[in-house]
Amino acid sequence: MSRSIIAGVVAVVIAALTATAYFATTSSQEERVQKDLRDRVRRARDQILQTSTLEGLAILKKVEALAAAPEALDAIKAADAKDSQALARLSDRVFTEYRANEKTDPPDVLALVNDQGDVVAMHGIANPTAGEFKADGKVIVPALAEALQRRIVISEIWRLPDVGLVRIGIAPVIDHEASAVASAEAGEEKVVIKGAVVAAYALTARAAQAQDDLLGVRVAYFDGEHVSATSFRRGGGHDENTEIRDALSKALAQSGLRQAALSEATALKIAAFDVGGEKYVASSVRMPRFATKDLPKTYPDQTVGALVLVSVGAEASEFVKPAKTFILLVGLGSLVVALFGMYLVYRRIETQIDQVELGIAEIINGNLDRTFQPVGDDLDGVANGLNVMLARLLGRPEPGEEAFDENGNPIVPGRVDFEEAPEGEAPAAPAADPELAALAQEPEPDYYKRLFTEYVAARKAAGSSEEVSFESFIAKLRVNEGKLKAQYQCRAVRFRVVTKDGKVTLKPVPI
């Protein structure tokens, strides 16, 4: 098979294995990313719920403690008595005490309300609007209306006029002395409610950004189908990106996350959002509501929730991109190593082949005494086979059966010596021979037999004990004939037996 074909096959196999590993690994990595995304969304949703629960319970306790303070009741009584100075003094004491115990941001709304739902004092406002929480003479905040009717403390998220979405806490201010008198007169427990304490914290973009910084995920608050605030920033500041907020409102309406958050189902629902040119995985959670007593069935349902959004791009690049790069580098490195290994193998085999080809060329050029030495593990069998073939063709011992002289050199039996020109000189054409015509006309079989007989007889006469087989003799003659015809540029070459200084050689005669 061609070496280029082998290289191509190896390259294709490595590429196929790399592609298989690439897709298998990236698929598993993508599954891992999806699982990590779901886990991260679930954790963020649970943390939002936990944080909101703690904040809601904290507000519940704060307003309950504030409503139980004597100054709160005295301030409302001062308002009923039209004693503005006492009202200002007492309400300021109430608000100062509340803010002194506040470890986080101060409330956006802190007010005292009388039993009719009118605001009698509000922190930071000298002359508050009495009907701040009313419309057409009726209280429009369900938690406030409920707290003015019975002993109940409520903490929930609601939308206040001119304020927006807030986390609100409301507790009734009870006149315990009047309650005792009323209970005694009625013969049963009566509660006299003189007003209520209202504390509200706006759920603005700044609040969402604080959750974003804490949890490391995007946060958005929604009421119904409307997203009211998000943690998406414009540029590097704290200003909210209102375009993304509007886009989230549209995506929320189509995702089904609102229904999932406001339903009683606890299963995690995830939706994919494409917002601001970036892909997100999102889930939702209903914001908790707390009350010290059961709320009536007519009480409005909770419509406020939170969205948590995790960027898909950030998660994918964190896991998948390094894995893809690693696999591609491993595949490329494997291909380079394989090709380099093939090159080394090619060089190794090519060197051995060159040595075998060199030996064959020498034999073709007349060196029938040439043997093939071990050229390497890959072609040792070929070299030995060629040696056996030559030995059998030329009638000499096969490899392993050779005899050696005193100097350790192998003895080549049946050696036939030819007369050669000195090294570096071109062979000279022999002088004219009167017997040339007879030599040229002698039939080839007779010529070979006669020449062999004369050669063997001359060697014996010269004292040589080596035997020469007829087949080996003829093979060597023919090889040398071909070489000498090219040298002399003649039609044929025949030989004569010449004995000189005790050495028998064959002298060429060009024809």
KEDREN-698762 format. One record per residue: x, y, z of N, C-alpha, C, O in turn. Coordinates in steps of 0.2 Angstrom, whole numbers, plus 5000, padded with zeros to 4 digits. Layout:
N
XYZXYZXYZXYZ...
END
This chain:
511
500449945000500050005000500450065000500950065003500350114996500650174996500750215003500250215007501350235004501450275010500950335011500750345016500850365006500350425006499650405008499350435011499450345005498850315007498750295014498250315018499350265017499350245024499350315028498950315033499650365026499650425030498950455030498750485035498650455024497950475023497450445028497050475031497550375028497150335032497250355040496750355043497850355042497950375049497650445050497450455056497750495046497550555047496750555048496450585052496450515043495650515044495450475050494950505053495850425052495650395058495750435064495250435068496250475065496350515070495850575070495550595075495750595064495150655064494550625066494150665069494350565064493750535066493650525073493150535077494250495076494250485083494150555087493850565092494550605085494550675088493850705087493550725092493450695081492850715081492350685085491850715089492450615086491950575090492050605098491550615101492750605100492850625106492550705107492350715113492650745102492450815103491650815104491450845109491250775100490550785101490350745107489850765110490650695109490450655115490650695121490150705125491250725121491350765127490950825127490750845133490950865122490550925122489750915124489450955127489550855121488850835123488750825130488350855134489250795133489250775140489350845144489050855149489750885141489950955145489250995144489151035149488950995139488351035138487751005143487451045146487750945143487250915148487450935155487050955159488150935157488350965163488151035164487951055170488251075159488151145159487351155161487151195165486951115157486251125158486051105165485651135168486351055168486251035175486451085180486151105184487051115178487351165183486851225182486751265187486651245176486151305176485551295180485351335183485251235179484651215183484751225191484351245194485351195193485551195200485651265202485451285208485951305198486151375200485451415200485351455205485051405195484351435195483951415202483651455205483951355203483651325209483851355215483451385220484551365216484851385222484651465223484551485228484751495217484551575217483851585219483651625223483351545216482651545218482551535225482151575228482851485228482751465235483051525239482851535244483651555237483951605241483551665241483451705246483251685235482751745235482251735239482051775243481951675239481351655244481551665251481151685255482151635253482351635260482551705262482351725267482851745258482951815259482351855260482251895265481851845256481251885256480851855263480551905266480851795264480551775270480851805277480451825281481551805277481851845283481651915283481551945288481651945277481552015277480752035279480652075283480351985277479651995278479451985286479152025289479851935289479751925296480051975300479751995305480552005298480952055301480452115301480352155307480152135296479652195296479052185300478852225304478852115300478252105304478452115311477952145315478952095314479152105321479252175322479152205328479552215318479752285319479052325320479052365324478652315315477952355316477552335321477252375324477652275323477252245329477552275335477152305340478152285336478452315342478352385342478252415347478352425336478252495336477552505338477352555341477052465335476352485337476152475344475752505347476552425348476452415355476752475359476652475365477152515356477552565360476952615362476552635359477052645369476552695371476452755367475952785367477052775365477152835361476652835355476452885353476652775352476152775346475452785347475152825344475252755353474552765355474452845357473952875355474852865361474852935363474852985357474453035357475252975352475253015346474553015342474353065340474252955342473652955338473152985342472653025340473152985349472653015353472753095353472253135353473353115352473553185351473253215345473053265345473253165340472953185333472253195334471953245331471953145337471153155338471053215342470453245341471453235347471353295351471553355348471453415351471753355342472053415338472553445341472753505340472953405345473553435349474153425344474553375344474253475340474853465334475553455337475953425335475653495343476253495346476453425349476953405348475953405353476053335356476153285350476553235351475753295345475753245340476453245336476753195335476753305335477353305332477953275336478353245334477853295343478353275348478353195348478853165348477753165349477653095350477853055344478153005344477553085338477753045332478453045330478752995328478753105332479553105330479853055335480353025333479653045341479952995346479852925343480252885343479252915340479052845338479552835332479852775331479552875327479952865321480752865322481052825319480952905327481652905329481852835332482352805330481352805336481552745339481552685334481952645334481052695329481052635324481752645320482052595318481952705318482552705314483152685318483652665315483152695324483752685328483852605328484452585329483252565328483352495327483452465320483552405319483452515315483552495308484252485306484652535307484452425305485152415303485252415295485852425293484752415292484852415284484552485282484552535286484352495276484152555273483552575277483052535278483352645278482752665281482152645277482252645270481552645279480952635275480852695271480952755273480552685266480352735261479652765264479552825262479252735267478652755270478652735277478652675279478552785282478452765289477952815292478052875292477352785293476752825295476352795301476352735302475952845304475452825309474752845306474652895303474352795307473652805304473152795309473252755314472552835309472052835314471552775312471652745307471052765316470652715315470152725309469852675307470252775306469852795299470252775293470052785288470952765294471352755289471752815286472052815281471652875290471952935288472652935291472752915297473052965287473752975290473753035294473553085293474053025301474053075305474853105306474953155308475253055304475953075305476353035300476252975299476853065296477353025292478053055292478153115292478453005293479153025294479453065288479353045282479753125289480053165284479553215281479753255277478953205282478453255279478053285285477753255289478053355285477753395290476953395290476653385295476753395284476053395283475853345278475753355272475753285280475653225276474953235273474453265276474753195268474153195265473753145269473953085269473153165272472753115276472553055272472553005275472353065266472053015262472552975258472452955252473152975260473752935256473552865255473752845249473252835259473052765258472352745257472052695258471952805254471252795253471052825246471452865243470552795244470252825238469452825238469252775240469152875236468452885237468252865244467652835245468652885249468452875256468552805259468352795265468852765255468952695257469652675257470052705253469852635262470552615262470752565256470352525255471252585253471352545247471952495248472152455243472252495254472752445255472452395259472252405265472352335257472052275260472352265267471952245272472952265268473252245274473052295279472952285285473052365277472852415282472152405284471952415290471752395279471052385281470852335285470452335290471252275285471152215289471452235296471152215301472052265296472352285303471852335307471952335313471452375304471052425307470452395310470052425314470252325308469652295310469852245315469352235319470352215316470552165321471252165322471652195319471452125328472152125330472452075325472452015326472852095320473252055315473852105313473752155311474352075312474952105309475152065303475152005302475252105298475252085291475952115288476052175288476352065284476952085281476852055274476751995273476852095268476752075262477052125257477352175259477052105250477252155245476652185242476152145239476552245241475952275238476252335234476752365235475752365230475852425226475552485229474952485229475952535231475652595234475652645229476052655225475152685229475052745225475652785225475852805231475952815220476452865220477152835223477652865223477152775225477752745227477952685223478552675222477452645221477652585217477652515222477352515227477952465219477952405223478452415229478952435229478152395235478452395241478352335245477852295245478852325250478752275255478452305261478852355264477852295263477552335268477352295274477252235274477352325280477252295286476752345290476852405290476152315292475652355295475452315302475252255302475352355307475152325314474652375317474752435316474152345320473652395323473952425330474352385333473752485331473852515338473252505342472752535341473352475347472852455352472852495358473352505361472252515360472152545367471952495372471352475372472452475375472252415380471852435386471452395388471852495388471352515393470652525391470252495394470552545385469852555382469652485380469052465381470152435378469952365377469652335383469252295383470052345389469852315395469152335397468752295399468952405397468352425398467752395394467252375396467952395387467452365383467352295384466752275383467852255385467752185387467352175393466952125393467452215398467052215404466352225403465952195406466152275399465552295398465152245394464552225395465552215389465252165384465252095387464852055384465652085392465652015395466051965390466051905391466351995385466851955381467451995379467452065380467951965376468552005374468352055368468052035363468552115370468452165364469152195363469552205368469252215357469852255356469752325353469352325348469952375356469852435353470552465349471052465352470452465343470952485339470952565337470452585334471452595339471452665338471852685331471752745329472152645328472552665322472952605320472952545322473552625316473952575314474652605312474752665311475152565312475852585310475952555303475852495302476252595299476352575292477152585290477352645291477452535288478152545286478252505279478052445279478552545275478552515268479252525265479552575266479552475262480152475258480152465251479852415249480252515247480152505240480652455237481252445238480352415232480752365228480952395222480652385217481452435222481652465216482252435213482452375215482552465208483052435204483652425209484052375208483752475213484352465218484252405223484752375224483652395225483552335229483752265225484052225227483452265218483652215214484352205213484652145213484752265212485452255211485852235217486352195217485552245223485852225229485752145230486252115232485252115227485152045227485652015222485851965223485652055216486152035211486852025214487151975212487052075217487752075220487852015225488351995226487352005229487351955234487351885231487751835233486951875226486851805223487251785217487351735215487451845213487751835207487351815201487551785196486651825202486251815196485851875195485751925200485551885189485051945188484451935191484151875192484151985194483551985198483052035195483252085193482352015195481852065193481252045197481051995198480852105199480252095202479652115198479752155193479152065198478552085194477952075198477852045203477452115195476752115198476252105193476152145188475952045193475552025187475952015181476451975182475852045176476252035170476752085169477052095164476752135174477252195173477852185177477752165183478452195174479052195178479152265180479252305176479252265187479252335189479952355191480152415190480452315192481152335193481652275192481452215193482252285189482752235187483352255190483552315192483852215190484552225192484952245186485552255187484652245180485052255174485252335174484852375175485952345174486152415174486352445167486452405162486252505167486452535160487152565161487352605165487652535157488352555157488652525164488452465166489052565167489352535173489152565179489352555185488552605179488252635185487752595188487652535187487252635192486752605195486052615192485552595194486052655186485452665183485152605180485552565177484552595180484252535178484152535170484052595167484252485167484152475159483452465158483152405159483052515157482352515156482152475150481652445149482552475145482452435138482352365140481952325138482852335144482852265146482252255150481952195150482052305155481552295159480852285155480452235156480752325150480152315145480252255142479652215141480852235139480852165136480652105140480352065138480852115146480752065151479952055152479752005153479652115152478952105153478552075148478152035149478852085141478552045136478751975136478251925135479351955138479551885139479151845144479051795144479051885150478751855155478051835153477751785156477651875149476951855148476951795143476451765143477451775140477451725135477851655138477751605136478151665144478551615147478151565151478351505152477651585154477251545159477551545166477351515170478051585167478351585174477951625179477951605185477551675177477151705181476651655184476551655190476251615180475851565182476151515187475851495192476751495185477151445189477251475196477251435201477451535196477651565203477051575207477051565213476451595204475851615208475451555210474951555214475551495206475151435208475451405214475951425217475151355216475351315222475851265221476151235225476051255214476551205212477251225215477351285215477551175217478251185220478751165215479351175216478551125209479051105204479451165201479151215200480051155200480451205196480251215189480351165185480051275187479951285180480451335177480651385181480751315172481351355169481151375162480851335158481251435160481151465153481751495151482151515155481851495144482451525141482251595139481751605135482651645141482551715139483151735134483651725136482951775129483451815125483351885126482951915123483751915131483651985133484252025131484852005134484252075128484852125127485352085123485952105124485152045118485652005114486051955118486551925116485851935124486151885128485551835130485051845132485851765130485351715132485351705140485951705143484751685143484751675150484251615151483851605147484351585157483951535159483651565165483951585170482951565166482651595171482051555174481851505172481951575181481451535185481151595189481351655189480551575192480151625196479951595203479951535204479851645207479651625214479151675216479151735215478551655220478151705223478351735229478651695233478351795230478551835236478151815242477551815241478451795247478051775253477551825256477751885256477051805259476651845263476551815270476451755271476551865275476551835282475951875286475851935285475651835290475151865295475051825301475151765301474951865306474951835313474251795314474151755318473751805309473151765309472951745302473251775297472551705302472251685295471951745292471551775295472051755285471751805281471051775279470951715278470551825278469951805275469951775268470451795265469551735266469551715259469451765254469651755248469151825256469051875251469651925251469751965247470251905254470851945254471151935247471151875245471351985244471651975237472251925237472651925242472251895231472851845230473551885229473551945227474051845231474751875230474851875222474751825219475051935220475251935212475951955211476151965205476351965216477051985216477551925216477451885220477951925212478551875212479151905210479251965208479651865210480351875207480551835202480451775202480951855197481251815192482051815194482351865196482351755193483051745193483251725187483051675184483851755184484051745177484851725178485151765181485051675175485751655174485951655167485551625163486451685166486751695159486951625156487351595159486751605151486951545148487651545145488051505145487751605142488451615139488951605144489551575142488951635150489451635155489551565157490151545158489051525158489051455161489351415155489851375157489151425149489451385144490151395142490551345141490351455142491051475141491551445147492051435146491251445153491651425159491851345158492351325160491351305155491451235155491651205148492151175147491151225143491251195136491851225132492151175129491951285132492451315128493151285129493551265125493351285136493951255137494051175135494551155133493451145136493451075134493551065127493951025125493151105123493251105116493951115114494251085109494251165116494951185115495451135116495851115112495351105122495751045124495750985120496250965118495150965118495050915113495350925107495750885104495250985104495551005097496251005098496650975093496551025103497251025104497550955104498050945101497250915108497450845109497450815102497850775100496850825098496750795092497350815087497650775083497450875087497950905083498650875085499050865080498750875091499450845094499550775092500050755090498950735092498950665091499150655083499550615081498850705079498950695072499650715070500050675066499950765073500650785072501150725074501650705071500950695080501450645083501350585078501850555077500750565076500650505072501050515065501450475063500950575062501350595056502050595057502450565053502350615062503050615064503250545065503850525062502850505068503050435069503050395062503550355061502650415058502650385051503250405048503550365044503450465048504050495045504650455047505050435043504650445054505250405056505250335054505750305052504650305054504650235051504850235044505150185042504550285040504750285033505450295032505750255028505750335036506550345035506850275037507350265034506650245042506950185044506950135039507450095037506350125036506250065031506550095024506850045021506550155023506750175017507550165016507850145011507850175022508550165023508750095021509250075018508350045024508449975023508349955016508749915013507849985013507649975006508249995001508449964997508450055003509050084999509650034999509950024994509750005005510349955005510249895001510649864998509649865001509449814997509449824990509749784986509249884988509249904981509949914978510149904973510349944983511049954981511449884980511749874975511249834984511549764983511249734976511649704973510649744975510349714968510749754962510849714957510849814963511149854957511849824956512049824951512249814962512849784961512849714958513349704953512349674959512349614956512149614949512449584945511749664947511549674940512149704936512249684930512649734940513249764936513749714936514349734934513649654939514149594938514449574944514849524944514349604950514649584956514249524959513849534963514349464956513949404959514149384965513849334968514749404968514949384974514649434980514749424986514249474978513949524983513449484987513049444984513449494993512949464998512649525002512849575002512049505004511649555007511649545015511549495018511949595018512049595025511449615029510949645026511349605035510749625039510649695039511149735040510049725036509949795036509449825041509349885041509249775045508749805050508249745051508149705047507849755057507349705059506749705053506549645052506649755050506049755045506249715039505749675036506849715036506949685030507549625031507849605026507649605037508149555037507949485034508349455031507249475034507049415030507149425023507349375019507049485020507149495013507849485011508049455006508349515015509049505014509249435014509649415010509049395019509249325019508949285014509249245011508349305012508049265006508449274999508449234995508649344998509049354992509649314993509949294987510049314999510649274999510549204997510949174994509949175000509849104999509749094991509949044988509349144988509249134981509849134977509949094972510249184978510949194975511349124976511649104971511349104982511749044983511548984979511948944977510848974979510648914975510748924968510848874964510648984965510749004958511448994956511648964951511949014960512649014959513048954962513648944961512648904965512948844968513448854973513948814974513348904977513848914983513448904989512848904989513748904995513448885001512948935003513048995002512448915006511848955008512048995015512548975018511749045017511949085023511949035029511448995030512449045033512548995039512948935037513248905042513148925031513548865029514148885026514548845023514348945026514948975023515648945027515548935033516148945023516848925026517248995027517149035022517648995032518049065033518749045033518948995035519149095030519849085030520149105037519849115041520849105037521149125043521049195046521049205052520849235041520749305043520049315045519849375046519649265045518949275046518449295040517849305041518749295034518349315028518049255025518349205025517449265023517149205020517449185014517649225009517549115013517849095007517249075002516749045003517349114996516849104991517049054986517449064982516748994986516948934982516748954974516248984973517148924970516948934963517049004960516649024956517449034963517549104961517849104954518349074952517649154950517849154943518149224942517849274943518749224940519149294940519149314932519249274928519049374931519049404925519549464924519749494929519849464919520349514918520049584917519549594913520249634921519949704922520449754920521049744922520149814918520649874917520749904924520449894928521349934924521549964930521050014932520650044928520950024939520450074942520550144939521150174939520050174937520050244934520250244927520150304924520350194924520450194916519950154913519650104915519750184907519250144903519550084900520150084898519250034899519449964896519749974889519350004885520249954888520549964881520349904876520249844879520149914870519949864866520549824864521149844863520449754864521049704863521249714856520949734851521849694855522149694848521849644843521449604846521949654837521649614832521849534833522449524835521449494833521549424834521349384828520849384825521849344825521749304819521249244820520949224816521149224827520649174828519949204830519549164832519949264829519249304831518649274827518149264830518749264820518249234816517949164819517349154819518449124820518249054822517949064829517449024830518149104834517849114840517149144840516649124843517049184835516349214834515849164831515249174833516149124827515649074824515549014828515048974826515849004833515748944837515048944840514948994843514748894840514048894843514148904850514548884854513548934853513648954860513648894865514048904870513248844864513348784869514048754869514348744874514248744863514948724862515448764865515948744869515348834864515848884867515848884874516348874877515248874878515248874885515548814888515948814893515348754885515648694887516448694886516848674891516648714880517348714879517748764884518248744887517448824885517748874889517748844897518248854900517248814899517148794906517748734907518048734912517748694902518248634902518948664903519348644907519148714898519748744898519948784905520448774908519448814907519548854914519648804920520048824924519248754920519348704926520048674925520348664930520248654919520848624918521448664920521948644923521348734918521848784920521948794927522448804930521348794931521448804938521748744941522148754946521548684939521848624942522648624941523048614945522848644935523548654933523848704937524448694939523548754939523848814943523848794950524048834955523548734952523548714959522948734963522948734969522348754960521748784964521348724965521148684960521148714971520748654973519948674973519548624974519848734972519148754973518748734967518948734961518148704968517748684963517248734960516948774964517148734954516648784951516148744947516248704943515548764949514948724945514848754938514948814937514648714934514448744927513948794927514048844924513448794931512848844932513148904934512948964931513548904939513848964942514348994937514249064936514748954934515148984929514749024923514949074921514248984921513849014915513549084917513549134914513249084924512949144926513349204926513149254925513949184929514449244929514749264923514849324922514749224918514949244911514449284908514649334905513849264909513349304906513249374909513149424905513349384915513249444918513849494916513749554914514449464915515049504913514949514906515249574904514749474902514649484895514149544894514349594890513649554897513249614897513549674899513449724895513949674904514249734906514849754901514949814900515249704898515749724894515449744887515849784884514949714885514649744878514449814879514549854874514249834885514149904885514749944885514750004883515249924888515949954889516249964882516550014880516249904878516649904872516149924866516449934860515549934867515049954862515149904856515149924850515049834858515149784853514549744852514049744857514549694848513949654847513949594852513349574854514549574853514549514858515249514861515749544859515349474866515949474870516049394872515649364874516649374870516849304872517449304875517849354875517649254879518249244883518649194881518549144878519349204883519849154883520149144889520149194894520349084891520749064897521449084896521749064892521649134901522349154901522649134908522349154913523249114908523549094914524249134915524649134910524249174920524849224921525049224928524649244932525649214929525949214936525549164941525449184946525349114938524949064942524249074943523949044947523949134940523349154941522949144935523149164930522349114935521949094929521349144929521049154934521349184923520849234922520449224916520749184911519949254915519549254908519649314905519449374908519949314899520149384895519549394890519449344886519249454890518649464886518949474879519449504878518549454874518749464867518049494864517649464862518049564862517449594859517449574852517849564848516749564850516649544843516149594840515949584834
END
